Amino acid sequence: MRSWIATGALVVALVVGGCGGGDDDDGGSAGGGPEAKVLDPALARDASGEVTYCTGKDTSGAQRASVRAFNKEFADQGLSAKLLEFPESADQQRAQFIQRQRARSGECDIFYSDVIWTAEFASQNWLYDLTPIVEERAAEFIPSTLETASYEGRYWGIPKQTDAGLLYYRTDRIDDVPDTWQEVYELAERENGIVYQGAAYEGLTVDFLELAFANGGRVLSEDGKEPAFDSPENLEVLRFMVRGVRGGAAPKGVITYMEEQARRAFEAGRATFMRNWPYAYALGQRRGSDIRGDFAVEPLPAFEGAGRAGILGGHNLVVSAYAENPGGAVALIDFLTSPRAMERDAVEYSLAPALAETYDDPDVQKALPFATELREAVQQARSRPVTPVYPQVSQAIYENVNEALSGEISPELALEQADSEIEQALDRF
């Protein structure tokens, strides 16, 4: 690995113009913050003091373990890290970070940021531009993960942990997984169904876009300035999903399912197929599980007559524009995204690595028997629409798609309404 700490020349601060504004205008640049600066990798070389790492609730213990390891390694340099945990809810995490950025607080040097927040935070000039740091190591990362950290031609974060949906299936009920979604649904209708995330929340946006992108659908125009959701490709997908609920391939209750409801239904034997994230694998194989040894996973199938696609989840490490210890931030990022750290996270905490080489590690393959399938899923996955108003765009998608699945409105009206709401969100920015 080529370490950023050992990377050389001083990077001159670069002015990057912001676009749009926050809810409150208190002067300065577009988002009320300073003009974005490029973070100098060389600052890590002599960094000392304390660097604060802000994350969501560390339910797995992975972040605390990383901080302990960092503090042990950098004690002689006089550099240490402190973990500041936000609430478990993603919305609350986002709100906590935004609150600090609007107050120009330096409390968070680094934030463990959901991949969908990149454009929003960058457009407000709340982040350092990390382009030179990323470019030094770009070849190490799975290319799709880097897309989640990119906005307007610059990199604003470093991929730390990625994620992609997988198709789970009961090996005691079927022998092989069909190649297309259409065939999966046909088999599901005969073999006890398929469950997924159909409730009106972000999970449904992801699940819908996995099929829509595979079928050539879009959400926004190429330049991101116009809606492109009301399209024949998206309509074909939504009609297909609606038929699945009406015809019994998916249970009617799927319109209320999030990840855990889908997982519990699958583990209880109420479905032969499930779309879910990798975390469900370890839980299904735990001691005492009713399906232990009776299921497997595959990358998501193709949409008949079109292609394959997945939607990336995961988190990037971003550096606050108000960071009190930017040099320490670079050192901590270098440590957290090293092959050694990625391997530890995968083996001990089942976190999907953003580095391609980590999937070939024998210990990782032993801990994650589906590592090859997971890497393939991440490689074929795409990021969600990159726009500063993504939360509003996603809400327009999941609310209208859910109403169509529920039978409250037609697929045609759902796309028309979603398209109009997306246009309104874009116009407000």
N, C-alpha and C positions, 0 to 999 in steps of 0.2 A: 504494500500500500504506500502511496505517496502522501506523506503527512503534510497537512497545511502548516503545522508548526514549523516544519523545516523548509517551507516554501518561501521564497525569497522576497522579491523587491516590494518596496513600499507602493501601495496603491493610492493614487491621488483621489481625493473625494470627488465624486461625480454627481452633478445635479441632475435629478430625474424629475421631470414635471409630473405633478399629480393630476388626476382627473376627478371631477365630482367633488362633493363636499359632505361633511357630516351633518348631523341634525342640528348642531350648534356651531355657529361661525364666530370664532374668537380670534380671527386674524391669522397671519402666517400663511401657510400653504393651503392647498385644497381642503385637507382634512383637519386643519387647525394645528398641525404638527410641523416639525422642521422639514425642509426639503430633504429628500432621501439621499443618503450618502452610501457610498460603497464601503464595505467593511474590509479593513486591511488585514490579510491573513498573518502578516508578520507580527501583529500585536500580541499574538499568543506566546511568542518566544520568551518574553520576560514577564508574562502576566503573573500577578499575585493578588492577594486579597480574596474576597468572597464573591462568588457568582451565584445568583439566584435562579433556580430552574423551576418555572411554574408549569404545573400539569393539572390534569383532572385527577379525581380521586384514584390513588394508586391501588386498585383492588387486587392486582396480581402480585404486587411487591417488586415488580421489575425495576421501577424507577428508583426506589429506595436502595436496591442492591447496586444499581449503576452509580448512584451518588457515593455510596460507601466505597466502592472500588476506585472511583476517581479520587476521592479524598486520600485514600491510602497511597495511590501512585504519585500524587502531586504534593504531598506533605512537605517534602524537602524544598520545594519551590515556593512555599508559602502561599499556595493556591488551594482553595477549597470551594465546595459547592454546597448549597442549601436547597432543599426541596420545599416548595410551597404548593400545597395541594388545594385545588379548587373543588367545588362540588362535583358529584358524579355525572350529573346531567350535562350533555354537550351544550345545550342552550345556556345553561348557567355558567359554564366555563367561558364561552364566548363573551357573555355579558360581563364577567369579572375582568377579562382582559381589556375589553372596550372601555370599561369604566376607568381603568388605570391609564389607558392611552389618552383618553380625553382629558384626564387630569394631568397629563404629561409626567406621570409617575415613573420613576426608575426602579420600582420595586421588583419588576420582572426583567431580568437580563435576557432569558430565553423562555419561550413559550412552546409547549407541546401542542401544536396547532392542527386541528382537523384539516384535511386536504382541501375541503370545500371553502375555506376561509381565506385562501391566499389572495385572491383578487380584491376582496373587500378590504382587507387590512393594508395591502400595498397601495391601493388607490387613495387611502386616507393618509399616506406617508407616515404610517405607524411602524414601519419596519426598515431595517437596514437592507440594502441591496447586497446580496451574497453571491453575485454572479462570478467573480474571480475565484471564490472558494469552491463553488460547485464545478466550475470548468476544469479545475485542477484534477478532479476525480470523476468526471462525468462518465468515463468508460466503465467504471466499476459498478455503476447502478443500472438496474433494469430500466431501459429507456422510458417506459410508461410511467414510472414513479417520478421521474424528473419533470414530466409534463404537469404534475399537480403543483409543483413549486414555481411554475413559470407564469409570468403575466407581462404582457406588452414587451416581450423580447428580453426580459431580465429574469433572474432567479432570486426569489425572496425567501427561500427556505431550503433546507436540506432534508431529503427523505430519511426518516428514522425507522418507521414501521409501516409496512404496506398491508393490503388486504384485498381479496377478490372473492366473489361469490363462487361456490361450488355446487354441483348437483350431487346430492346424497341419494343413495338407493339401497334397498334391502336385497342383499345377496341371497337370502333364503327364500326370496319370492321370484326374482328374475335372474337370468343368467348374464345378460348383456344390456348395456345402456344404448338406447337408440341414438342415431346420429343427429336427429333434428328435434326441435321443440314440438313440432307437430306429431311426430312419432311418440315422443314422451307422453304427450297429453292423451293420445289414442290408447296407449298402454295403461296410463294412469286411470282412465275411465273404466277399464276392465279389471285393474289390479289395485283397487283401494286408494287411488287418488294421489294428488301432489299438493303439498303445502308450501307456502311462501309468505312473504311479508306484504299483506294486502291492506293493512290499516292505513288511515289517512295521516301519514307522517313520512319522514325522509326515506324510510326503508322501501316504501312503495315507489317513490321516484326512482330509486336505484333499480328495483326489480323491473319496472316498466322500461327504463332506458336500456337495460341489458338486451331486451328483445328488440326494442326500437332501433338501437344503433346497429345491431346485427342485420336488421332489415334495410339499412341505409337511411334511417330517419335522422332527424336533427331536432334541436331545440331552438338554436339561434342561427342567424346567418353567419357566413364565414367571418365577417368583421365584428360579430357580436353585438351589432347595433339594432338588429331587427329580429322579431320573432319568426321562427320557421317551424313551429310545432304542429300547425294544422296542415298536415301533408298526407298524401295517399299512403306513404310507407307507415307512418304512425297510426293511421286509421286501420290499416290491415292488422297491425299488432293489437290494438285495443279491441277490435272486434273479436280477434282470436282469444284474448284473455277473457272477455265477457262470455263467449261461448263455453269456455272451460268451466266457468262457475255455473252457468245455466245447465250445462250438459252433465255435470257431476264429476268431471275430471278433477276439479278442485272443490273442496267442501264450501258450502255457502258461508260458513264461519270464517273463511280465510280473509274476508274483508275486514275482520277485526284483529288479525294476527300481526304481531311484531315478531322479532327473532325468537324470543323465548316461547311464545305460544306455539310457533311452528315447530320448534325443537321438541317441546313436550309432546305434541301430537305425533310426531315422527317416532319418538322413543316409546310412546305408548302403543305403537302398532297401528295407528289410525291413518297412516299414509305409507305408500311404497316409495315415493319420491319426495325430496325436500330441496328447496333452494335455501342455502344459508351460508354464513361465513365460516372460516376454518375453526373458530373456537368450539363449534358444536362437535367437532370430531373427537377431541380429547374427552369431552363430557360423555359422549356416547360410548367410549371405550373404557370408561372408569369401572372400577370394581363394583359389582352389584347392578350395573345397567342391564336392562332387559334386552338390549340389542347388541350388547358387546360381542364382537366377532361376526355379526350378521349384517353388516353394512359396509359400504365403500363409497368413495367419492370419485368424481370425474370433473374435468373442466366443463363449463356450460356448453350445451349443444348449439348447433347452427340453426338459423331460421331458414326454413325450406326455400330454396331458390335464391338465397342470399348468402350471408356469411356468419361469422361468429363474433361475439363481443362480450365484454364484461365491463363492470364499472369498478374503478379503484376506490377502495377505502384506505384508511390509514392516517398517519400523522407525520407532519414535517416539523423540524426544529426551526423556529424563526427567532430573530433577534430584535428586540424592541428598539425603536429609534431613540428611546430615552434610557437605554441600558447604562447602568453606572459602571459596569466592568466589561466593556466590549472585548477586550483582550482575553479575559477569562472566559467569555462566552465562546470565542473561537476555539479555545483549548478544550472546553467541555464538549462542544459539538464534534470536534476531531475525535475525542475519546468515545463519545456515544455512538458514532457512526463507523467506528473501526470494525474490521472483520471479526475481531475477538469479541467485541460487545454484541454484534449482531448474532454471532453464534450462541453466546450465552442466553440472549433473549429468546432465541428459537428453541434451544434445548431445554431450558429451565422454565420458560413461561409461554411457549407455543405462540410467539409473536412472529409473524411472517416477515422475513428479511427483505430489505430493499436492495441489498447487494446480490448480484447474480451468483457469485462464487460460493456464497454461504450455503446454497441449496445442495452443493456437491459434497459438503463436509460429511464424513461418515457418522459423526455424532448427531448431526442435524437430521440425517436420513433415518437414523434409528429412532430418534425422538418423534419425528414427523414422517411416518411411513408414506404419507401422501405428498411429500416434498416435491417430487417431480411434477405431479398434477397441479400443485399449488403454483409452482414457478410458471408453468404453462398458462394457468389462469391469469396470473399477474401480467405476463407478457402480452396476452391478447386483450387485456382490459384497457379501458379508456377513462380519462378523467371526466367528471361532470362538467357542465357548462362553466367556463371561466368568465365570471362577471361579478362586479362589485355588488350586484343586487341578487346574488344567487339565492339567498333565503326566500325572497319573494317569488322568484322563478320556480323554485322547487315546490313551494306551497301551491302555486297555480296548477302544477302538474299533479301532485298527489291528491289534492282535494277533488279535482275534476275526474281523474281516473278512478278514484274510489267511488264516486257517485255513479259512474258508468258501471263498475263492477257490481254495485248494489242494485242496479236496475232503476235508479232514480232518474237518470237522464240517458239519452242515447249516446253512443260513442261519437257520433258526428257533433252533437252539441257539446260534449265534453272537450273535444279538441278545439272547437270554436271559442268556447269560453276561456279555456286555458291560454290560447293564443292571445286573446284580448287582454287578459290579466298580465301576461308577460310583457306585452307592449306597454301597458300602463306603468309597470315597474321600470322598464328601460327608459321611459319618458321622464320619470321622476329623478333619474340620476343625471 
